[in-house]
Amino acid sequence: MIPELISSSGPDVTAVAIPAWLDASAVAVGSVSGVLVATERKLDLVGFIVLAMLGGLGGGLIRDLIIQHNDVYMVNSPYAIPMTVLVGCGGFLFPSLLTRFPHLIEWVDIISVGLFVAAGSDKAIVYHMNPWAVVLMGTVTGVGGGMLRDIFLGNTPRIFQRSNFYAICAVAGSIAFYMLVIHANVTGEWATAISVSVVILMRRLSLHFNILSPANVDLAPVVKKKVRVIYHLAQEDGRENSRRILRKFEGRDGYQITYVQQPSPDDARPKPGQAHAPRTRVIDRIEIEDDVSEDAAPYAPSPQSVGNKRQRS
């Protein structure tokens, strides 16, 4: 039976909540993504089970710890933990079934992200959270499991690296789910299907056209240059306004304005071959010479006294 597309009761929490089988499907697909990574890393049984649990339940655990409504999905659900353990053991015992398809890990990973985005957004709507919180919970649920998986393996989380769209797809899927449920009154099943389709479509388009997430850009030199240009233009405008005001008042009420050109610093420099000495030093030398000549005049011997001394000798 095809589920109802438009909810007749409006965006009520009982009408928009996705069914339990979709929630279980998200956990199963997320666990398979963790098992595929464990197979690629050639881990032991514990590694398979742990990565299956992280991939299937990690994002929901982070979401429930943030919401804090005493409703931890992996603890309250009777099939969540057993399902992830079963998937981990199955991947450990039959790895050839998974490695037979080389592109399986990419498809399973992005499908699990889409399902978790719908589950996280749905739970935030059920608890009447604001739109920003709904988008955040959907994104965290979608990429949280993969982030914990990468951290446990000692890698930089995939969502923090510059690559094809991954976390951006989760954000878009969460926004789509919220808009469909709250503003279009679409039921949970159809909203989940459309949200997952948005996530997969954005991911495949980014891979096909090699669209990468943006990297950091240092805009400080550009902004500094623009600010300098604006500052100088403002100064020129201020000078022009001052000149305009002076011209306006010139000749009125006996005002006479004289424009004096300020000498440039180059005019004060000595020309080639010209002696350069500070003005104060020249004045001091003249004053000292004048003082010495005036003080020495009374004691200077006259020519007659010099001649008398020669005759006596």
Secondary structure, 3 states (H helix, E strand, C coil): CCCCCECCCCCCHHHHCCCHHHHHHHHHHHHHHHHHHHHHHCCCHHHHHHHHHHHHHHHHHHHHHHHCCCCCHHHHCCCHHHHHHHHHHHHHHCCHHHHCCCCHHHHHHHHHHHHHHHHHHHHHHHCCCCHHHHHHHHHHHHHHHHHHHHHHCCCCCHHHCCCECCHHHHHHHHHHHHHHHHHCCECHHHHHHHHHHHHHHHHHHHHHCCCECCCCCCCHHHHHHHHHHHHHHHHHHHHHHHHHHHHHHCCCCCCCCCCCCCCCHHHHCCCCCCCCCCHHHHHHHHHHHHHHHHHHCCCCCCHHHHHHHHHHC
